[in-house]
Amino acid sequence: MKIKQQYKNYLKENFFTLYKYFYKPVSRLAMFSIEKRLLNNKQVESSNLKSILFFTTYKCASSFAGEIINELTVDAGYKHVDFDSYFYHLEKDTDREYKKLFSKNAFRAGGFIYGPMRHHQPIPSIDQYKILLILRDPRDVLVSHYYSAKYSHEISTTKMRNKRKKVKNQNIDEFVLDRVDEFINIYDQYKSNILHLKGVVFVRYEDMISNPKDFIIKLYEILNINIDNEYINQIVKDRMTMPKKEQKYSHRRSGKSGQYLDKLRPETVKIINSKLENVINTFGFDK
């Protein structure tokens, strides 16, 4: 019988030292081989397809979308690069580490899919790449982020462990008001640096879950691979069904849109609606 997710999280949290200093270093030896080669400016065999930058932020089904992209491109010759996960695993500051990458030929214009990147990163010569941007209504992102930080996100870094301790002493309204400015900045960076670029494929999370087949077709188009309608239908059926009930200890807790209206106090909703007005208008989220 599988151990329930909350007990898995409990074990990781309470045996954190063992996990961090023994399991993680050993597991890292077999992980991130492509990321390591790129960081060392080594040759990596890949296709001639135009490289893709996948931008998003937290709680936008970014890991799930990344898995779907990996499945669709298994025979296309792309190499998948997830520097975010690599730096997180090393417990390094992501933005600082990205800046180091730009002088190491780690970003290459042909044959790679980079992402998910959960903040804007100033990739040199960005016009040489295709760009996929997936964003969710930031009000729902904030709510989902609260449940992730408090219940479901694995405790695999000291930063995450400290965040869990802090969030345990916050209610959801306090958390949302504490973090809203952080997400305003993330979305504003995408507005200023990504949204206007030629050829950007922008997908709202809400459209992805309401019309998953159209989302998969958009992925086929940006990935420049052949469309198999039967395979698309199978992916939608097997992989893109949202949970029927809320599961706060699961990485896919709910997936519902507009949940902030049910989870937050009316006065909190009023405050964040005012703060996020420009973001909501820019990216076309429901008012």
C-alpha positions in Angstrom: 0.0 0.0 0.0 1.3 3.4 -0.9 2.1 5.8 1.9 -0.2 8.8 1.7 1.4 12.0 0.5 1.2 13.8 3.8 3.2 11.0 5.5 5.8 11.2 2.8 6.1 14.9 3.4 6.3 14.3 7.2 9.2 11.8 6.7 11.1 14.2 4.5 10.5 17.1 6.9 11.5 15.3 10.0 14.5 13.4 8.5 15.6 16.5 6.6 19.3 16.3 7.6 19.6 12.7 6.3 17.8 13.6 3.1 19.9 16.7 2.4 23.3 15.5 3.3 23.2 11.9 2.2 20.4 11.2 -0.3 20.6 14.4 -2.4 24.3 14.3 -3.1 24.2 10.7 -4.1 21.1 11.2 -6.4 22.7 14.3 -8.0 25.5 12.1 -9.4 23.0 10.5 -11.8 20.9 13.7 -12.5 21.2 16.8 -14.7 23.9 15.4 -17.1 22.9 17.8 -19.9 22.8 20.8 -17.6 26.3 19.9 -16.3 27.7 19.5 -19.8 26.3 22.9 -20.9 27.7 24.6 -17.8 31.1 23.2 -18.7 30.7 24.4 -22.3 30.9 20.9 -23.6 29.4 19.5 -26.9 25.8 18.2 -26.6 24.3 16.4 -29.6 20.9 17.8 -30.6 18.6 18.4 -33.5 18.7 21.5 -35.8 15.2 22.6 -34.6 15.0 26.1 -33.3 15.5 26.1 -29.5 12.5 26.9 -27.3 12.4 29.0 -24.1 9.6 27.9 -21.7 8.7 30.7 -19.3 6.0 30.5 -16.6 5.8 30.9 -12.8 4.9 28.8 -9.8 1.6 26.9 -9.6 0.8 27.2 -13.3 1.1 23.5 -13.9 4.6 24.2 -15.1 6.1 20.8 -14.1 3.1 19.1 -15.7 3.4 21.1 -18.9 7.1 20.3 -19.0 6.4 16.6 -18.7 3.9 16.8 -21.6 6.5 18.6 -23.7 9.0 15.9 -22.9 6.6 13.2 -24.0 5.7 14.9 -27.2 9.3 15.5 -28.2 10.8 12.1 -27.3 11.6 11.3 -30.9 12.2 14.9 -32.2 15.8 15.3 -31.2 15.4 18.1 -28.7 17.5 18.1 -25.5 15.6 19.2 -22.4 17.4 21.6 -20.0 15.9 22.5 -16.6 18.4 24.9 -15.0 15.7 26.0 -12.5 15.5 22.4 -11.0 19.3 22.0 -11.1 19.9 25.3 -9.2 17.1 24.5 -6.8 18.6 21.0 -6.1 22.0 22.7 -5.4 20.2 25.3 -3.2 21.7 28.1 -5.1 20.2 31.5 -5.9 18.5 31.0 -9.3 18.8 34.5 -10.7 22.5 34.8 -9.7 23.3 31.5 -11.3 21.5 32.3 -14.6 23.6 35.4 -14.9 26.7 33.2 -14.8 25.3 31.0 -17.6 25.2 33.8 -20.2 29.0 33.8 -20.6 29.3 30.0 -20.8 27.5 29.2 -24.1 24.9 27.3 -22.0 22.0 28.8 -24.1 22.2 27.5 -27.7 19.8 28.5 -30.5 19.3 25.0 -32.0 18.0 21.8 -30.6 17.2 22.6 -27.0 14.1 23.2 -24.9 15.0 25.3 -21.8 12.6 25.4 -18.9 10.3 25.6 -17.2 11.8 29.0 -16.1 9.7 30.4 -13.3 11.0 34.0 -13.5 12.0 36.1 -16.5 15.6 35.6 -17.3 17.4 38.1 -19.7 18.5 35.4 -22.2 21.0 36.9 -24.7 19.9 37.1 -28.3 16.4 36.0 -27.3 15.0 36.7 -30.8 16.8 33.5 -32.0 14.5 31.3 -29.9 10.8 30.3 -30.0 9.1 31.3 -26.7 6.3 29.5 -24.8 4.7 31.5 -22.0 2.2 29.9 -19.7 0.6 32.0 -16.9 -2.3 31.6 -14.5 -4.5 34.2 -12.8 -2.1 35.4 -10.1 -4.9 35.5 -7.5 -5.3 31.7 -7.9 -1.5 31.3 -8.1 -1.2 32.9 -4.6 -3.9 30.7 -3.2 -2.3 27.5 -4.7 1.1 28.7 -3.6 -0.1 28.9 0.0 -1.3 25.3 0.1 1.9 24.1 -1.6 4.1 25.9 0.9 2.1 24.7 3.8 1.2 21.1 2.9 2.3 19.6 -0.4 5.7 20.9 -1.6 8.5 18.5 -0.6 10.9 19.7 2.0 14.1 19.2 0.0 16.0 22.5 0.7 16.7 24.6 3.8 14.8 27.5 2.1 11.7 25.4 1.7 12.0 24.1 5.2 12.1 27.6 6.6 9.2 28.7 4.4 7.1 25.8 5.7 7.8 26.9 9.3 6.8 30.5 8.5 3.6 29.5 6.6 2.5 27.3 9.4 2.0 30.5 11.4 0.1 32.3 8.7 -3.5 32.0 7.6 -4.2 32.2 3.8 -5.1 35.8 3.8 -1.9 36.8 5.6 0.2 34.7 3.2 -1.5 36.2 0.1 -1.1 39.8 1.2 2.5 39.1 2.2 3.4 37.6 -1.3 1.3 39.6 -3.7 4.0 42.2 -4.6 6.4 39.4 -5.4 4.1 38.1 -8.1 3.2 41.5 -9.4 6.9 41.9 -10.2 7.1 38.5 -11.9 4.2 39.3 -14.2 5.4 42.8 -14.8 8.8 41.4 -15.9 7.0 39.2 -18.5 4.9 42.1 -19.6 7.9 44.3 -20.2 10.4 41.7 -21.6 8.5 38.8 -23.2 4.9 39.4 -24.1 5.6 41.8 -27.0 8.3 39.6 -28.7 7.6 38.3 -32.1 6.3 34.7 -32.3 5.6 34.3 -28.6 3.0 31.6 -27.9 1.1 32.8 -24.8 -1.2 30.3 -23.1 -3.4 31.1 -20.1 -3.6 28.2 -17.6 -7.3 28.7 -17.5 -7.5 28.0 -21.3 -5.2 25.0 -20.9 -7.5 23.2 -18.5 -10.8 24.3 -20.1 -9.7 23.3 -23.6 -6.8 20.9 -23.2 -6.9 19.6 -26.8 -6.3 23.1 -28.1 -3.4 23.5 -25.8 -1.8 20.3 -27.0 -2.3 21.4 -30.6 -0.5 24.7 -29.8 2.4 22.7 -28.3 2.6 20.7 -31.5 2.8 23.9 -33.5 5.6 25.5 -31.5 7.5 22.2 -31.2 7.3 21.8 -35.0 6.4 18.2 -34.9 3.7 16.2 -36.7 0.2 16.1 -35.3 -1.4 12.7 -34.5 -5.0 13.4 -33.6 -5.5 10.0 -31.9 -2.4 10.6 -29.7 -3.6 14.1 -28.8 -6.9 12.6 -27.6 -5.1 10.0 -25.6 -3.0 12.5 -23.8 -6.0 14.6 -23.0 -7.8 11.6 -21.6 -4.9 10.1 -19.7 -3.0 13.2 -18.4 -5.1 16.3 -18.4 -8.0 15.4 -16.1 -8.3 17.7 -13.1 -8.9 16.3 -9.6 -12.5 15.8 -8.7 -12.0 16.7 -5.1 -9.5 19.1 -3.5 -6.4 17.3 -2.2 -4.3 19.7 -0.1 -1.4 17.3 0.3 -1.2 16.6 -3.4 1.0 18.6 -5.9 -2.2 18.8 -8.0 -4.5 20.0 -5.3 -7.4 21.4 -7.2 -6.7 23.1 -10.5 -9.9 25.1 -10.4 -10.1 28.6 -11.6 -11.5 31.4 -9.5 -10.8 29.6 -6.2 -9.5 32.7 -4.6 -13.1 34.0 -4.3 -13.9 31.0 -2.1 -10.7 30.9 -0.1 -10.0 34.6 0.7 -11.9 37.1 2.8 -13.8 39.7 0.7 -11.5 42.5 2.0 -8.4 40.5 0.9 -9.9 40.0 -2.5 -10.6 43.8 -2.8 -7.0 44.6 -1.9 -5.3 42.2 -4.3 -7.8 43.1 -7.1 -6.6 46.7 -6.8 -2.9 45.7 -6.6 -3.2 43.3 -9.6 -5.4 45.4 -11.8 -2.7 46.1 -14.4 -1.6 42.4 -14.5 -5.2 41.2 -14.9 -5.9 43.6 -17.7 -2.6 42.9 -19.5 -2.9 39.2 -19.6 -6.7 39.0 -20.0 -7.7 37.3 -16.8 -11.3 37.5 -15.6 -12.2 40.5 -13.5 
